[in-house]
Amino acid sequence: MARKKGLDRLVITDHNSIAGARAAQALDPELIIVGEEIMTTKGEILAAFVKEEIPAGLTPQETIRRLKEQGAFISVSHPYDTHRKGGWKEIDLLEIVPHVDAIEVFNSRCMDPHFNHQARAFAEKYDLPGTVGSDAHGAFEVATSVLVLDPFQGPDEMRKVIRQAKVKTKLSPWWVHLVSRYAAMKKRK
């Protein structure tokens, strides 16, 4: 689906796992960047170029330390979205600002656009680059929102080109959350 929609790179970030991203990367190593969305004790951290899986439930500082050891690109996913697990309190975000590479300033699955506006304002206030994400839970959601970057190889080059990124964003319809619920129920069986 990513190739069909014209993407050159796709970061796959399962919740607290890199198994799916590794399997996808085996199918298309040039397209897939292995990532992980990690639930910490304060909120979720989004990482790209992950080599070793980070377990859920660690402090943000410990999670970031382990990601830095791998050289991963570190971001914060949907930081102000209070409608789902993983949102952050601003006081906790402020503690990690010096240690992250970016803040997700637009997430297609945020049901309240105000959450994205808050994230963008926070990133601008603290001079952090912004990322965007489709947060695709189904193949049809891939490329709902994209970050257009100059060509890069690896996390260090990504850090260099991220500030010049152009964004294409679109909110997902409300019913995409039903897809996630269905997938979760099916997985439990």
C-alpha positions in Angstrom: 0.0 0.0 0.0 2.9 2.4 0.8 4.5 1.8 -2.6 1.1 2.2 -4.3 0.6 5.5 -2.6 4.1 6.8 -3.7 5.9 6.6 -0.4 9.7 6.1 -0.5 10.0 5.3 3.2 7.6 4.1 5.9 8.2 4.0 9.6 6.3 1.1 11.2 5.8 1.6 14.9 3.8 -1.1 16.6 2.9 -0.6 20.2 5.7 -2.0 22.4 7.1 -4.3 19.7 9.3 -4.3 16.7 8.4 -7.7 15.4 5.9 -6.5 12.8 8.2 -3.8 11.6 11.1 -6.3 11.2 8.8 -8.7 9.3 7.8 -5.8 7.0 11.4 -4.7 6.6 12.3 -8.2 5.5 9.8 -7.9 2.6 11.0 -4.4 1.5 14.3 -3.3 3.2 14.5 0.0 1.3 11.0 1.1 2.2 10.6 0.1 5.8 12.2 1.8 8.8 11.9 -0.2 12.0 10.2 1.8 14.8 8.4 1.3 18.0 5.7 3.2 20.0 6.7 2.7 23.6 4.4 3.2 26.5 6.5 4.7 29.4 5.3 5.5 32.9 4.3 9.1 31.7 3.2 8.7 28.0 4.2 7.2 24.7 7.5 7.7 22.9 7.8 7.2 19.2 11.1 6.0 17.8 12.5 5.2 14.4 15.6 3.2 13.5 15.1 0.9 16.4 17.5 -2.0 16.6 16.5 -3.6 19.9 12.9 -3.6 21.3 12.4 -1.4 24.3 10.0 -2.8 26.9 6.9 -0.9 28.0 6.6 0.5 31.5 10.0 2.1 31.9 10.4 5.8 32.8 10.7 8.2 29.9 14.3 8.9 30.9 15.3 5.2 30.8 13.4 4.6 27.6 15.2 7.5 26.0 18.6 6.4 27.3 18.1 2.9 25.8 17.0 4.5 22.5 20.0 6.8 22.4 22.3 3.8 22.9 20.9 2.5 19.6 21.2 5.8 17.9 17.4 5.9 17.3 15.5 9.0 16.2 13.3 9.9 19.1 9.9 11.6 19.0 6.8 11.9 21.2 3.6 10.6 19.7 0.3 12.5 20.0 1.5 14.3 23.2 -1.7 16.1 24.0 -4.3 13.5 23.0 -6.2 12.9 26.3 -8.7 10.6 24.6 -6.3 7.8 24.5 -3.6 6.2 26.6 -0.2 7.6 26.0 -1.0 11.3 26.2 1.4 13.5 28.2 1.1 16.1 30.9 3.1 19.2 29.9 5.2 19.1 33.0 6.4 15.6 32.0 7.1 16.7 28.4 9.2 19.5 29.6 11.5 17.1 31.4 12.3 15.2 28.2 12.4 18.2 25.7 16.3 18.3 25.7 16.5 14.6 25.0 14.1 14.1 22.0 14.6 14.8 18.3 11.1 15.9 17.6 7.4 16.1 18.6 4.5 14.7 16.6 2.6 17.9 15.7 -0.1 16.2 13.7 -1.6 12.8 14.2 -4.4 11.8 11.8 -6.2 9.8 14.4 -6.6 12.6 16.9 -10.4 13.0 17.3 -10.1 16.6 18.5 -8.0 18.8 16.2 -7.1 20.9 19.2 -4.7 18.2 20.4 -2.7 18.7 17.2 -2.7 22.5 17.6 -1.4 22.1 21.1 1.4 19.8 20.0 2.4 22.2 17.2 2.4 25.2 19.6 4.6 23.2 22.1 7.1 22.2 19.4 7.3 25.8 18.2 7.7 27.2 21.7 10.6 24.8 22.4 12.1 24.9 19.0 11.6 21.2 18.3 11.1 19.9 14.8 7.6 18.4 14.1 6.7 15.1 12.7 3.3 13.9 11.4 1.8 10.5 11.4 -1.1 8.6 9.9 -1.2 6.3 12.9 -2.4 3.7 10.5 -4.0 0.7 12.0 -5.3 -0.5 8.7 -3.6 -0.5 5.2 -6.1 1.9 3.8 -4.9 4.5 6.4 -1.3 4.5 5.1 -0.2 8.0 3.9 -3.2 9.8 5.4 -0.5 12.2 6.7 3.0 12.3 5.4 6.3 14.1 6.1 8.1 15.1 2.9 11.9 15.0 3.6 15.0 15.4 1.5 16.6 12.0 0.9 18.3 10.6 4.0 20.0 7.5 5.2 19.8 6.6 8.9 18.8 8.5 12.0 21.6 11.1 11.9 20.8 12.2 8.4 17.1 12.3 9.4 17.9 14.7 12.2 19.7 17.0 9.7 16.8 17.1 7.2 13.8 17.1 9.6 13.6 20.9 10.1 13.1 21.5 6.3 10.3 18.9 6.1 7.1 19.7 4.4 3.9 18.2 5.7 0.7 16.9 4.1 -1.9 16.2 6.7 -5.5 15.0 6.9 -7.6 13.8 9.8 -8.9 10.3 9.6 -12.7 9.8 9.8 -14.1 8.9 13.2 -15.0 5.4 12.1 -11.3 4.3 11.8 -11.3 3.7 15.5 -13.8 0.9 14.9 -11.1 -0.8 12.8 -8.8 -0.8 15.8 -11.5 -2.1 18.1 -12.3 -4.9 15.7 -8.6 -5.8 15.3 -8.1 -5.9 19.1 -11.1 -8.2 19.6 -9.9 -10.5 16.8 -6.5 -10.6 18.4 -7.9 -11.7 21.8 -9.6 -14.8 20.2 
